[in-house]
């Protein structure tokens, strides 16, 4: 099955694609639109381009494993996305995915601005890899 994962942010949202057969995950895009209707429309456009079978939304958990305000925002967003696209939406703990993205880029030679624009897509890729590992 084909998946798209979403790392929801306030101003930038990362998107990655992958499939559960090969477990290869690729960063797809960073949508630089604040949360709201414009972001939903932009993500639906990416979904229409990639035609996934399911969506995986990163769930912003507290470090103690509890769900706080950010997790509630992620769940509400996922529900809206599911209603809008009729695709199943799964949630995956996204703790430390931005840290993982930063580690990947540490020795890349990219400028700060290049890293900033890539970080969220790499975090979305980490979310999807973690989701695939949870299926195994």
C-alpha positions as CSV (number, residue, x, y, z in Angstrom):
1,X,0.0,0.0,0.0
2,X,1.1,3.6,-0.7
3,X,1.2,6.1,2.2
4,X,1.7,9.8,2.7
5,X,2.8,11.1,6.0
6,X,2.3,14.6,7.3
7,X,4.3,16.5,9.9
8,X,1.9,19.2,10.8
9,X,3.4,22.5,11.7
10,X,2.2,26.0,12.5
11,X,3.8,27.6,9.4
12,X,5.5,24.7,7.6
13,X,4.1,21.2,7.1
14,X,6.3,18.3,5.9
15,X,5.1,15.5,3.6
16,X,6.7,12.2,2.8
17,X,5.7,9.2,0.7
18,X,6.4,5.5,0.9
19,X,5.0,2.1,0.5
20,X,4.9,-0.8,3.0
21,X,6.2,-3.4,0.6
22,X,9.7,-1.8,0.0
23,X,9.5,0.4,3.1
24,X,11.3,3.1,1.1
25,X,10.3,6.5,2.3
26,X,11.0,9.7,0.4
27,X,10.5,13.3,1.5
28,X,8.0,14.9,-0.9
29,X,7.4,18.5,0.0
30,X,7.3,21.2,2.6
31,X,4.1,23.3,2.4
32,X,4.8,26.7,3.7
33,X,1.2,27.8,4.6
34,X,-0.1,28.4,8.1
35,X,-2.7,25.9,9.5
36,X,-6.2,26.5,8.1
37,X,-8.2,26.1,4.9
38,X,-5.3,27.0,2.6
39,X,-3.1,24.3,4.2
40,X,-5.8,21.7,3.9
41,X,-6.3,22.6,0.2
42,X,-2.5,22.4,-0.4
43,X,-2.3,19.0,1.3
44,X,-5.3,17.7,-0.7
45,X,-3.5,18.8,-3.8
46,X,-0.4,16.7,-2.8
47,X,-2.6,13.8,-2.0
48,X,-4.3,14.0,-5.4
49,X,-0.8,14.0,-7.0
50,X,0.5,11.0,-5.1
51,X,-2.8,8.9,-4.7
52,X,-2.0,7.2,-1.4
53,X,-4.1,4.4,0.1
54,X,-3.7,5.8,3.6
55,X,-2.4,8.8,5.4
56,X,-0.2,8.9,8.5
57,X,-0.3,12.1,10.6
58,X,2.4,12.7,13.1
59,X,1.0,12.9,16.6
60,X,2.8,15.5,18.8
61,X,3.2,13.6,22.1
62,X,4.6,14.9,25.3
63,X,8.0,13.4,26.3
64,X,6.2,11.5,29.0
65,X,4.0,9.8,26.4
66,X,0.9,11.8,27.3
67,X,-1.2,13.8,24.8
68,X,-1.3,17.5,25.2
69,X,-2.7,20.4,23.3
70,X,-0.6,19.8,20.2
71,X,-1.7,16.2,20.0
72,X,-5.3,17.4,20.1
73,X,-4.6,19.8,17.1
74,X,-3.0,16.9,15.2
75,X,-6.0,14.6,15.9
76,X,-8.5,17.3,14.8
77,X,-6.5,17.9,11.6
78,X,-6.4,14.2,10.9
79,X,-10.1,13.9,11.3
80,X,-10.7,16.9,9.0
81,X,-8.3,15.3,6.4
82,X,-10.1,12.0,6.6
83,X,-13.5,13.7,6.1
84,X,-12.2,15.7,3.2
85,X,-10.4,12.8,1.4
86,X,-12.2,9.7,2.5
87,X,-8.8,8.1,3.1
88,X,-8.0,6.2,6.3
89,X,-5.8,8.4,8.6
90,X,-3.5,6.7,11.1
91,X,-1.5,8.5,13.8
92,X,2.1,8.0,14.7
93,X,4.1,9.4,17.6
94,X,6.4,12.0,16.2
95,X,8.6,12.6,19.2
96,X,12.2,13.3,18.2
97,X,11.5,13.2,14.5
98,X,12.7,16.8,14.1
99,X,15.8,15.9,16.1
100,X,16.3,13.0,13.7
101,X,16.0,15.3,10.7
102,X,18.5,17.7,12.2
103,X,21.0,14.9,12.8
104,X,20.6,13.8,9.1
105,X,21.4,17.3,7.9
106,X,24.2,18.0,10.4
107,X,27.1,17.3,8.1
108,X,25.2,17.9,4.8
109,X,26.8,21.2,3.9
110,X,23.4,22.8,3.4
111,X,22.9,26.4,4.5
112,X,20.6,27.2,7.5
113,X,17.8,28.3,5.1
114,X,18.1,25.1,3.1
115,X,18.0,23.0,6.2
116,X,15.0,24.9,7.5
117,X,13.0,24.2,4.3
118,X,14.0,20.5,4.3
119,X,13.7,19.7,8.0
120,X,9.9,19.2,8.0
121,X,9.9,16.8,5.0
122,X,12.6,14.8,6.6
123,X,10.6,14.7,9.9
124,X,7.6,13.5,7.9
125,X,9.8,10.7,6.4
126,X,10.9,9.7,9.9
127,X,7.3,9.5,11.0
128,X,6.5,7.2,8.1
129,X,9.5,5.0,8.8
130,X,8.5,4.7,12.4
131,X,5.0,3.8,11.3
132,X,6.3,1.0,9.1
133,X,8.4,-0.3,12.0
134,X,5.3,-0.3,14.2
135,X,3.6,-2.6,11.6
136,X,6.3,-5.2,11.7
